[in-house]
Structures are given as structure tokens and as C-alpha cells.
Amino acid sequence: MSDLIKVVIVDDHNSMRNSLEVELSAKNGFGVVASADCADAGVAGENIFPGPRTIPMPEGEARFTTREMIVLNLLCRNKKASGIATELLISDFTVKRHIRNILEKSNFPTIKDLVHYIVSNGWINPNL
């Protein structure tokens, strides 16, 4: 398996809105690049991660939103809902809503089962 490069590209006019996501992404091992730095590569403004992602599931594929992927990544790192809420500056209710949506999309009965499946299949590395 080849090494994966994890990058977040921030466009300058939304830098304030993206600052929390950039900080969280950097904490989770992602490189941060300004869109102007990517113009020559032809990917200016493209969100590499944590954009909507599709993860293969036993019953098909599940497509998650950016925020659901952030929550799912934190769950895979053994964070509890209250800790996720604090880290993302959102309410416990919002985290629980994201978790409910994640479970509905993935067709798993519990987060524990889903996290085990995702980590054991290498879709998310909890150590990064």
C-alpha cells in the first residue's frame, strides 16, 4: 500500500471560517496549504480533506459530510461525544445528531461496531 498524503487547502476569503477546521486538521496530522500555493497544480480551492467521503460498507457505500467525517475520525480516536462537542465548539445535541446520521448512513447498529469495522479495514487510521 502506498503512503497517503493528507492535505487541507484553505482559500483565503474563507480563512476565518476555516480556521477551526484547519487547526483540527493540523492536530490530526493533515498538512495545511493556502489555495494560492496550489494554483500552479490546478487544484486551487479544492477541499482535499475533510470533504465529503465515501467509505465502503458491507451493504454498499456510505457518503458522509465534512462534519460527519470529522466526528467519525474523532470517534475512531476514542473521543466521547462530550469531548467532541468541546473540541469542535458545538453542542452535545449536534454531535449526537451527527452520530445518528452516521449510523443511519452506514447501517451499523452502534458506533462501537462501526468504529471497529472502519479501523480494522484501514479506512481511518486512529493513530494519525
N, CA, C and O of each residue as an XYZ file, in Angstrom:
512
protein
N       0.841     -1.172      0.000
C       0.000      0.000      0.000
C       0.890      1.240      0.000
O       1.877      1.289      0.734
N       0.558      2.231     -0.806
C       1.366      3.448     -0.872
C       1.038      4.358      0.306
O      -0.028      4.260      0.914
N       1.985      5.249      0.613
C       1.749      6.222      1.673
C       0.732      7.242      1.194
O       0.737      7.636      0.028
N      -0.138      7.666      2.097
C      -1.139      8.662      1.771
C      -0.651     10.026      2.221
O      -0.022     10.153      3.272
N      -0.940     11.041      1.429
C      -0.622     12.413      1.789
C      -1.936     13.083      2.148
O      -2.878     13.083      1.356
N      -1.997     13.650      3.337
C      -3.214     14.291      3.809
C      -3.010     15.798      3.797
O      -2.089     16.314      4.430
N      -3.881     16.503      3.069
C      -3.720     17.942      2.891
C      -5.067     18.625      3.026
O      -6.088     18.099      2.582
N      -5.065     19.797      3.638
C      -6.232     20.679      3.652
C      -5.823     21.927      2.891
O      -4.781     22.521      3.167
N      -6.657     22.322      1.926
C      -6.386     23.532      1.158
C      -7.385     24.588      1.603
O      -8.595     24.361      1.577
N      -6.872     25.743      2.012
C      -7.705     26.818      2.530
C      -7.701     27.956      1.534
O      -6.643     28.455      1.150
N      -8.922     28.376      1.106
C      -8.958     29.540      0.231
C      -9.017     30.783      1.113
O      -9.675     30.794      2.153
N      -8.322     31.822      0.681
C      -8.087     32.987      1.524
C      -9.358     33.701      1.975
O      -9.411     34.182      3.107
N     -10.383     33.787      1.126
C     -11.574     34.547      1.517
C     -12.402     33.836      2.581
O     -13.285     34.455      3.174
N     -12.149     32.578      2.836
C     -12.858     31.875      3.897
C     -11.937     31.476      5.043
O     -12.276     30.596      5.835
N     -10.777     32.115      5.137
C      -9.813     31.673      6.137
C     -10.349     31.761      7.551
O      -9.984     30.939      8.391
N     -11.208     32.735      7.842
C     -11.761     32.842      9.188
C     -12.676     31.660      9.477
O     -12.591     31.067     10.553
N     -13.545     31.307      8.541
C     -14.464     30.190      8.729
C     -13.702     28.882      8.827
O     -14.097     27.985      9.572
N     -12.623     28.768      8.088
C     -11.869     27.529      8.046
C     -10.858     27.385      9.178
O     -10.276     26.314      9.352
N     -10.641     28.452      9.951
C      -9.557     28.412     10.924
C      -9.709     27.268     11.929
O      -8.715     26.626     12.268
N     -10.922     26.995     12.414
C     -11.117     25.893     13.357
C     -10.858     24.563     12.668
O     -10.173     23.704     13.224
N     -11.393     24.379     11.468
C     -11.176     23.125     10.747
C      -9.697     22.941     10.413
O      -9.189     21.820     10.453
N      -9.009     24.020     10.088
C      -7.572     23.931      9.799
C      -6.821     23.507     11.048
O      -5.953     22.635     10.991
N      -7.155     24.128     12.188
C      -6.480     23.779     13.436
C      -6.725     22.320     13.800
O      -5.798     21.604     14.178
N      -7.987     21.879     13.683
C      -8.309     20.484     13.997
C      -7.633     19.533     13.021
O      -7.148     18.473     13.417
N      -7.599     19.906     11.754
C      -6.956     19.062     10.758
C      -5.466     18.939     11.032
O      -4.897     17.854     10.916
N      -4.835     20.051     11.394
C      -3.401     20.023     11.699
C      -3.132     19.134     12.907
O      -2.139     18.407     12.937
N      -4.022     19.191     13.911
C      -3.879     18.335     15.091
C      -3.948     16.860     14.711
O      -3.324     16.013     15.350
N      -4.712     16.566     13.666
C      -4.912     15.181     13.252
C      -3.958     14.755     12.141
O      -4.205     13.764     11.453
N      -2.874     15.499     11.966
C      -1.818     15.071     11.060
C      -1.961     15.525      9.623
O      -1.276     14.990      8.751
N      -2.821     16.491      9.337
C      -3.002     16.955      7.971
C      -2.134     18.168      7.699
O      -1.979     19.031      8.563
N      -1.573     18.238      6.512
C      -0.857     19.427      6.096
C      -1.860     20.498      5.724
O      -2.969     20.175      5.297
N      -1.506     21.756      5.872
C      -2.396     22.863      5.535
C      -1.701     23.707      4.473
O      -0.550     24.112      4.635
N      -2.424     23.965      3.382
C      -1.862     24.698      2.254
C      -2.851     25.769      1.834
O      -4.048     25.496      1.736
N      -2.374     26.992      1.582
C      -3.232     28.056      1.069
C      -3.518     27.795     -0.398
O      -2.666     27.276     -1.119
N      -4.719     28.153     -0.842
C      -5.108     27.869     -2.223
C      -4.164     28.513     -3.229
O      -3.933     27.954     -4.301
N      -3.614     29.683     -2.900
C      -2.688     30.345     -3.820
C      -1.460     29.475     -4.073
O      -0.896     29.502     -5.167
N      -1.043     28.706     -3.070
C       0.101     27.814     -3.229
C      -0.205     26.644     -4.153
O       0.713     25.984     -4.639
N      -1.476     26.383     -4.397
C      -1.871     25.229     -5.211
C      -2.284     25.622     -6.625
O      -2.589     24.753     -7.442
N      -2.300     26.915     -6.922
C      -2.792     27.368     -8.222
C      -2.029     26.714     -9.365
O      -2.630     26.310    -10.361
N      -0.720     26.608     -9.232
C       0.085     26.002    -10.293
C      -0.237     24.524    -10.476
O      -0.061     23.981    -11.567
N      -0.701     23.883     -9.433
C      -1.032     22.465     -9.519
C      -2.436     22.243    -10.058
O      -2.836     21.104    -10.296
N      -3.188     23.324    -10.254
C      -4.521     23.188    -10.822
C      -5.580     22.720     -9.836
O      -6.640     22.252    -10.250
N      -5.314     22.837     -8.543
C      -6.307     22.389     -7.572
C      -6.717     23.505     -6.620
O      -7.217     23.233     -5.528
N      -6.515     24.746     -7.016
C      -6.846     25.873     -6.142
C      -8.305     25.789     -5.701
O      -9.204     25.603     -6.521
N      -8.524     25.928     -4.410
C      -9.869     25.943     -3.867
C     -10.473     24.580     -3.637
O     -11.574     24.494     -3.093
N      -9.812     23.523     -4.022
C     -10.370     22.185     -3.845
C     -10.151     21.718     -2.412
O      -9.047     21.836     -1.880
N     -11.178     21.200     -1.800
C     -11.042     20.655     -0.456
C     -10.630     19.195     -0.575
O     -11.425     18.354     -0.996
N      -9.398     18.895     -0.206
C      -8.910     17.526     -0.275
C      -9.477     16.714      0.882
O      -9.959     15.599      0.678
N      -9.426     17.250      2.070
C      -9.998     16.628      3.262
C     -10.316     17.739      4.214
O      -9.578     18.724      4.237
N     -11.310     17.660      4.964
C     -12.190     16.528      5.159
C     -13.486     16.679      4.390
O     -14.556     16.691      4.998
N     -13.426     16.793      3.082
C     -14.608     16.899      2.257
C     -15.459     15.653      2.328
O     -15.072     14.666      2.954
N     -16.622     15.691      1.687
C     -17.470     14.503      1.710
C     -16.694     13.273      1.252
O     -15.984     13.319      0.248
N     -16.830     12.200      1.975
C     -16.081     10.972      1.702
C     -17.042      9.811      1.584
O     -18.090      9.779      2.228
N     -16.672      8.870      0.759
C     -17.423      7.637      0.631
C     -16.586      6.529      1.236
O     -15.420      6.357      0.881
N     -17.180      5.777      2.147
C     -16.488      4.662      2.778
C     -17.250      3.388      2.432
O     -18.459      3.314      2.648
N     -16.555      2.384      1.896
C     -17.224      1.116      1.592
C     -17.775      0.468      2.871
O     -17.086      0.369      3.886
N     -19.015      0.038      2.788
C     -19.678     -0.646      3.896
C     -20.105     -2.028      3.409
O     -20.160     -2.269      2.203
N     -20.405     -2.931      4.329
C     -20.834     -4.275      3.912
C     -22.039     -4.255      2.974
O     -22.166     -5.121      2.109
N     -22.922     -3.274      3.141
C     -24.137     -3.208      2.325
C     -24.089     -2.086      1.298
O     -25.133     -1.527      0.961
N     -22.922     -1.742      0.797
C     -22.791     -0.662     -0.175
C     -21.859      0.407      0.351
O     -21.064      0.156      1.256
N     -21.957      1.610     -0.220
C     -21.089      2.696      0.205
C     -21.881      3.717      1.003
O     -23.066      3.933      0.751
N     -21.224      4.338      1.958
C     -21.839      5.398      2.753
C     -21.089      6.695      2.464
O     -19.862      6.748      2.556
N     -21.834      7.729      2.119
C     -21.245      9.042      1.835
C     -21.512      9.945      3.033
O     -22.658     10.152      3.429
N     -20.432     10.478      3.604
C     -20.530     11.312      4.787
C     -20.183     12.759      4.464
O     -19.372     13.026      3.578
N     -20.803     13.695      5.190
C     -20.480     15.106      5.029
C     -19.132     15.394      5.683
O     -18.570     14.549      6.379
N     -18.632     16.591      5.449
C     -17.373     17.009      6.049
C     -17.435     16.889      7.562
O     -16.537     16.304      8.168
N     -18.460     17.422      8.177
C     -18.563     17.409      9.634
C     -18.737     15.983     10.155
O     -18.188     15.636     11.201
N     -19.492     15.160      9.439
C     -19.636     13.758      9.856
C     -18.289     13.042      9.813
O     -17.995     12.222     10.683
N     -17.466     13.346      8.804
C     -16.133     12.736      8.734
C     -15.252     13.186      9.889
O     -14.493     12.389     10.441
N     -15.347     14.448     10.253
C     -14.573     14.943     11.388
C     -15.002     14.220     12.657
O     -14.161     13.761     13.430
N     -16.319     14.117     12.871
C     -16.843     13.420     14.058
C     -16.432     11.957     14.019
O     -16.008     11.412     15.037
N     -16.548     11.317     12.873
C     -16.180      9.902     12.748
C     -14.690      9.691     13.032
O     -14.319      8.728     13.703
N     -13.849     10.575     12.532
C     -12.414     10.488     12.821
C     -12.151     10.605     14.314
O     -11.340      9.857     14.860
N     -12.815     11.518     14.969
C     -12.624     11.688     16.408
C     -13.162     10.480     17.184
O     -12.572     10.075     18.186
N     -14.266      9.910     16.730
C     -14.793      8.696     17.361
C     -13.796      7.545     17.224
O     -13.619      6.754     18.151
N     -13.153      7.459     16.073
C     -12.156      6.406     15.857
C     -10.918      6.605     16.730
O     -10.126      5.682     16.916
N     -10.760      7.805     17.259
C      -9.652      8.098     18.173
C     -10.117      8.014     19.634
O      -9.481      8.568     20.531
N     -11.230      7.316     19.855
C     -11.797      7.071     21.187
C     -12.274      8.320     21.909
O     -12.317      8.346     23.139
N     -12.632      9.350     21.162
C     -13.210     10.544     21.787
C     -14.676     10.275     22.092
O     -15.365      9.615     21.314
N     -15.142     10.773     23.199
C     -16.552     10.674     23.590
C     -17.308     11.873     23.011
O     -16.701     12.880     22.644
N     -18.630     11.757     22.933
C     -19.458     12.812     22.342
C     -19.227     14.157     23.026
O     -19.123     15.181     22.350
N     -19.147     14.167     24.349
C     -18.953     15.440     25.058
C     -17.589     16.055     24.730
O     -17.474     17.274     24.606
N     -16.560     15.219     24.589
C     -15.236     15.716     24.217
C     -15.210     16.248     22.797
O     -14.545     17.241     22.504
N     -15.940     15.579     21.920
C     -16.030     16.030     20.525
C     -16.734     17.382     20.477
O     -16.300     18.288     19.764
N     -17.817     17.518     21.231
C     -18.561     18.786     21.272
C     -17.661     19.921     21.738
O     -17.675     21.009     21.161
N     -16.886     19.669     22.774
C     -15.972     20.684     23.296
C     -14.913     21.040     22.260
O     -14.630     22.217     22.036
N     -14.330     20.027     21.631
C     -13.257     20.261     20.661
C     -13.752     21.003     19.425
O     -13.044     21.855     18.887
N     -14.968     20.683     18.971
C     -15.500     21.304     17.749
C     -16.316     22.566     18.026
O     -16.795     23.222     17.101
N     -16.469     22.898     19.307
C     -17.256     24.060     19.703
C     -18.698     23.976     19.214
O     -19.258     24.951     18.712
N     -19.286     22.793     19.370
C     -20.695     22.572     19.028
C     -21.373     21.915     20.230
O     -20.697     21.488     21.166
N     -22.685     21.834     20.212
C     -23.414     21.271     21.347
C     -23.351     19.747     21.338
O     -23.102     19.125     20.306
N     -23.582     19.159     22.516
C     -23.677     17.700     22.617
C     -24.782     17.181     21.702
O     -24.638     16.135     21.070
N     -25.886     17.925     21.638
C     -27.006     17.520     20.782
C     -26.563     17.424     19.323
O     -26.929     16.480     18.624
N     -25.784     18.390     18.868
C     -25.324     18.391     17.474
C     -24.417     17.194     17.207
O     -24.525     16.558     16.159
N     -23.529     16.885     18.139
C     -22.664     15.710     17.990
C     -23.521     14.460     17.913
O     -23.292     13.608     17.054
N     -24.506     14.333     18.798
C     -25.375     13.149     18.794
C     -26.179     13.052     17.503
O     -26.455     11.953     17.021
N     -26.558     14.205     16.940
C     -27.264     14.200     15.650
C     -26.330     13.704     14.548
O     -26.737     12.915     13.696
N     -25.080     14.165     14.565
C     -24.105     13.678     13.583
C     -23.909     12.164     13.734
O     -23.863     11.440     12.740
N     -23.797     11.701     14.954
C     -23.619     10.263     15.197
C     -24.831      9.481     14.683
O     -24.676      8.434     14.055
N     -26.022      9.986     14.948
C     -27.242      9.326     14.451
C     -27.230      9.260     12.915
O     -27.553      8.226     12.330
N     -26.854     10.369     12.274
C     -26.790     10.394     10.806
C     -25.742      9.418     10.283
O     -25.968      8.732      9.286
N     -24.593      9.356     10.960
C     -23.530      8.427     10.568
C     -24.019      6.988     10.648
O     -23.779      6.192      9.741
N     -24.701      6.661     11.731
C     -25.223      5.293     11.900
C     -26.277      4.970     10.845
O     -26.291      3.868     10.298
N     -27.158      5.926     10.557
C     -28.186      5.699      9.531
C     -27.557      5.462      8.161
O     -27.979      4.566      7.430
N     -26.559      6.254      7.813
C     -25.915      6.127      6.502
C     -25.106      4.840      6.378
O     -25.009      4.263      5.295
N     -24.525      4.391      7.491
C     -23.652      3.218      7.445
C     -24.380      1.904      7.688
O     -23.837      0.834      7.412
N     -25.605      1.976      8.203
C     -26.396      0.787      8.535
C     -25.753     -0.079      9.612
O     -25.935     -1.297      9.627
N     -25.001      0.552     10.512
C     -24.450     -0.157     11.660
C     -25.325      0.135     12.874
O     -25.835      1.246     13.014
N     -25.505     -0.855     13.758
C     -26.373     -0.638     14.921
C     -25.753      0.253     15.994
O     -26.476      0.961     16.695
N     -24.417      0.230     16.135
C     -23.761      1.026     17.167
C     -22.483      1.657     16.622
O     -21.897      1.179     15.651
N     -22.072      2.730     17.263
C     -20.813      3.380     16.892
C     -19.645      2.430     17.142
O     -18.700      2.380     16.355
N     -19.714      1.681     18.231
C     -18.634      0.742     18.537
C     -18.429     -0.241     17.381
O     -17.293     -0.498     16.982
N     -19.514     -0.786     16.848
C     -19.422     -1.714     15.711
C     -18.862     -1.009     14.469
O     -18.018     -1.560     13.762
N     -19.335      0.206     14.214
C     -18.880      0.952     13.043
C     -17.399      1.302     13.157
O     -16.646      1.114     12.202
N     -16.976      1.805     14.307
C     -15.567      2.165     14.511
C     -14.684      0.938     14.347
O     -13.629      1.013     13.716
N     -15.104     -0.193     14.909
C     -14.320     -1.428     14.759
C     -14.179     -1.796     13.285
O     -13.083     -2.130     12.835
N     -15.266     -1.738     12.536
C     -15.247     -2.052     11.112
C     -14.311     -1.107     10.347
O     -13.475     -1.555      9.562
N     -14.461      0.193     10.580
C     -13.681      1.195      9.843
C     -12.189      1.072     10.147
O     -11.361      1.091      9.236
N     -11.851      0.945     11.430
C     -10.440      0.867     11.820
C      -9.827     -0.451     11.367
O      -8.710     -0.463     10.850
N     -10.538     -1.559     11.552
C      -9.972     -2.862     11.185
C      -9.790     -3.016      9.677
O      -8.955     -3.805      9.234
N     -10.560     -2.273      8.886
C     -10.405     -2.317      7.429
C      -9.483     -1.219      6.902
O      -9.256     -1.124      5.696
N      -8.951     -0.389      7.807
C      -7.995      0.638      7.407
C      -8.574      1.866      6.756
O      -7.832      2.636      6.146
N      -9.886      2.084      6.861
C     -10.484      3.262      6.228
C     -10.098      4.533      6.984
O      -9.972      5.600      6.384
N      -9.912      4.419      8.292
C      -9.428      5.534      9.110
C      -8.361      4.968     10.033
O      -8.570      3.947     10.688
N      -7.215      5.641     10.080
C      -6.142      5.235     10.983
C      -6.247      6.075     12.255
O      -6.011      7.282     12.207
N      -6.590      5.472     13.379
C      -6.770      6.249     14.602
C      -5.470      6.818     15.153
O      -5.498      7.653     16.057
N      -4.350      6.388     14.633
C      -3.060      6.859     15.142
C      -2.533      8.089     14.409
O      -1.492      8.629     14.784
N      -3.243      8.545     13.357
C      -2.761      9.713     12.613
C      -3.417     10.970     13.119
O      -3.138     12.058     12.615
